Amino acid sequence: MDFQLTAEEQAFRDEVRSFLDANLPDPVPQDDPAFLKEWNAKVREKRWIGFNWPVEWGGGGGDLMRQFVLKEEMSARRAPALGVDFMGLTWVGPAIITHGSDAQKAKHLEKILDGESYWCTGYSEPDVGSDLAALQCRAVLDGDEYVINGQKIWTTAAHISSDIFMLVRTDPDVAKWKGISCILLPMDSPGIEIQPIPNLSGKVSFNQVFFNDVRTPVSNRLGAEGEGWRVVMGALANERSGISEATEMQQHLDDIRELARNSTRNGHPALEDNGVCRRLADMEIRVEAMRLTGLRHLTDQLQGKRSGSETAINKLQRGILEFEMSELTLELLGSASQQLSQLTGDALGWHGTVIGGGSPNIQRNIIGERILGLPKD
Ligand SMILES: Cc1cc2nc3c(=O)[nH]c(=O)nc-3n(C[C@H](O)[C@H](O)[C@H](O)COP(=O)(O)OP(=O)(O)OC[C@H]3O[C@@H](n4cnc5c(N)ncnc54)[C@H](O)[C@@H]3O)c2cc1C
């Protein structure tokens, strides 16, 4: 691993910093729609949305190292996301670039970059979560169309999405992961019924989605028939490989340290409590280990080595840390009410990042079986 940037990479870092100095107010107005619209127009103009996507499809054509620099700088300044369509940008677009036809690329990629489409992801079903290959939602070929019947659940943002990136069973008679195909389906297709699932606070982020004789042209299949498993394994690796994760975790940790400074334990600042200090130090070490693991993964990618399973290491570590950080935050909040609203939100929001994209035990299985080569039973 080489920690030194080349002169060009350093110049790019300076360019990003100057851009942030000129365009990012302090504090960042994260919830101001006018600011976010202007921000997205500016970063789109720089071609920093889809930074490493091919130029011919509207991307920036950038290399991995500069993408890393860009994400690191953005994250360090708590800048808003680059682009609005999170799932479209993080895994749907990259999957279309890898497996899509030119017609699919022309149809979808620029829309994702411009925020004109909004994707959701249809993997989970009522009896299918971790054991994704057991999915039942069925697509039957009828002429040059598939007819889809079945149900998805926990579909984040389905109620506000224009399209769904979904897995269906096209062949029930082969090994379960071989009979799966990936479909790119408009959410306004006749026969789709969406039932929102309110969460504890009454807000809706999840949905159940029902498919009743939904017809879609074969040209909406991504990759060959029966190749859906391969398409989605790549997409899941992208979902799990947030390179700026360590920076985000460092920021959570900085917030908790600030909270500890402003709250008390046994009549003293919590930051002077040995138990709190020990927990913070332990977290600091693990965040640094995440940063180094992220850099090792980046080095592998730069050297053209195949990557996939390795992303499970940081995904697992992040899950454990998010949980422990939320526990410590809630303990400290007991005596620091002025910071309550923002930090409580962070502290109660860990379930999403921990379970979405594969639960901790599933990451342990991946690490055990695919990285360490341990036997399955
Ligand atoms: C915030 C959030 C957003 C989500 N968004 C989406 C979405 O947009 N689209 C979508 O399709 N799904 C979505 N999901 C669903 C998510 O993918 C599933 O919840 C996840 O895959 C786990 O499946 P499950 O809930 O059925 O739990 P299960 O698979 O039933 O797991 C239950 C428990 O058993 C453990 N377990 C299961 N199998 C094994 C095993 N082989 N070895 C060891 N332990 C095991 C798990 O680790 C877990 O602790 C979302 C979930 C969350 C929390």
The ligand as a MOL file (V3000), in Angstrom:
LIG
                    3D

  0  0  0     0  0            999 V3000
M  V30 BEGIN CTAB
M  V30 COUNTS 53 58 0 0 0
M  V30 BEGIN ATOM
M  V30 1 C -33.1300 -0.5050 6.9670 0
M  V30 2 C -33.3880 -1.6720 6.0770 0
M  V30 3 C -33.6030 -1.4660 4.7460 0
M  V30 4 C -33.8950 -2.5560 3.9050 0
M  V30 5 N -34.1570 -2.2850 2.6020 0
M  V30 6 C -34.4110 -3.3080 1.7810 0
M  V30 7 C -34.6670 -3.0580 0.3990 0
M  V30 8 O -34.6930 -1.9110 -0.0450 0
M  V30 9 N -34.9150 -4.1120 -0.3960 0
M  V30 10 C -34.9100 -5.3820 0.0510 0
M  V30 11 O -35.0920 -6.2910 -0.7520 0
M  V30 12 N -34.6990 -5.6740 1.3720 0
M  V30 13 C -34.4520 -4.6550 2.2400 0
M  V30 14 N -34.2270 -4.9000 3.5620 0
M  V30 15 C -34.3550 -6.2670 4.0590 0
M  V30 16 C -32.9900 -6.8770 4.3780 0
M  V30 17 O -32.2950 -7.1900 3.1910 0
M  V30 18 C -33.2420 -8.1350 5.2360 0
M  V30 19 O -33.8480 -7.6890 6.4420 0
M  V30 20 C -31.9520 -8.8460 5.5450 0
M  V30 21 O -31.4380 -9.4430 4.3830 0
M  V30 22 C -32.1760 -9.9300 6.6230 0
M  V30 23 O -33.2270 -10.7740 6.2580 0
M  V30 24 P -34.4390 -11.0850 7.2760 0
M  V30 25 O -34.9700 -9.7840 7.7950 0
M  V30 26 O -35.3940 -11.9910 6.5630 0
M  V30 27 O -33.7710 -11.8280 8.4770 0
M  V30 28 P -33.3500 -13.3690 8.5320 0
M  V30 29 O -32.6410 -13.7340 7.2640 0
M  V30 30 O -34.5350 -14.1680 8.9220 0
M  V30 31 O -32.2820 -13.3240 9.6920 0
M  V30 32 C -32.6800 -13.3260 11.0780 0
M  V30 33 C -31.4430 -13.5650 11.9260 0
M  V30 34 O -30.9010 -14.8590 11.6250 0
M  V30 35 C -29.5290 -14.7490 11.2500 0
M  V30 36 N -29.2130 -15.6960 10.1790 0
M  V30 37 C -29.9610 -15.9270 9.0720 0
M  V30 38 N -29.3400 -16.8470 8.2840 0
M  V30 39 C -28.1830 -17.1680 8.9020 0
M  V30 40 C -27.1130 -18.0490 8.5900 0
M  V30 41 N -27.0870 -18.7840 7.4710 0
M  V30 42 N -26.0540 -18.1240 9.4680 0
M  V30 43 C -26.0480 -17.3730 10.5910 0
M  V30 44 N -27.0300 -16.5410 10.9500 0
M  V30 45 C -28.1020 -16.4300 10.1210 0
M  V30 46 C -29.3630 -13.3180 10.7490 0
M  V30 47 O -28.0190 -12.8490 10.9110 0
M  V30 48 C -30.3050 -12.5580 11.6630 0
M  V30 49 O -29.6790 -12.2720 12.8880 0
M  V30 50 C -33.9550 -3.8610 4.4220 0
M  V30 51 C -33.7300 -4.0740 5.7790 0
M  V30 52 C -33.4530 -2.9950 6.6070 0
M  V30 53 C -33.2490 -3.2400 8.0670 0
M  V30 END ATOM
M  V30 BEGIN BOND
M  V30 1 1 1 2
M  V30 2 1 2 3
M  V30 3 2 2 52
M  V30 4 2 3 4
M  V30 5 1 4 5
M  V30 6 1 4 50
M  V30 7 2 5 6
M  V30 8 1 6 7
M  V30 9 1 6 13
M  V30 10 2 7 8
M  V30 11 1 7 9
M  V30 12 1 9 10
M  V30 13 2 10 11
M  V30 14 1 10 12
M  V30 15 2 12 13
M  V30 16 1 13 14
M  V30 17 1 14 15
M  V30 18 1 14 50
M  V30 19 1 15 16
M  V30 20 1 16 17
M  V30 21 1 16 18
M  V30 22 1 18 19
M  V30 23 1 18 20
M  V30 24 1 20 21
M  V30 25 1 20 22
M  V30 26 1 22 23
M  V30 27 1 23 24
M  V30 28 2 24 25
M  V30 29 1 24 26
M  V30 30 1 24 27
M  V30 31 1 27 28
M  V30 32 2 28 29
M  V30 33 1 28 30
M  V30 34 1 28 31
M  V30 35 1 31 32
M  V30 36 1 32 33
M  V30 37 1 33 34
M  V30 38 1 33 48
M  V30 39 1 34 35
M  V30 40 1 35 36
M  V30 41 1 35 46
M  V30 42 1 36 37
M  V30 43 1 36 45
M  V30 44 2 37 38
M  V30 45 1 38 39
M  V30 46 1 39 40
M  V30 47 2 39 45
M  V30 48 1 40 41
M  V30 49 2 40 42
M  V30 50 1 42 43
M  V30 51 2 43 44
M  V30 52 1 44 45
M  V30 53 1 46 47
M  V30 54 1 46 48
M  V30 55 1 48 49
M  V30 56 2 50 51
M  V30 57 1 51 52
M  V30 58 1 52 53
M  V30 END BOND
M  V30 END CTAB
M  END
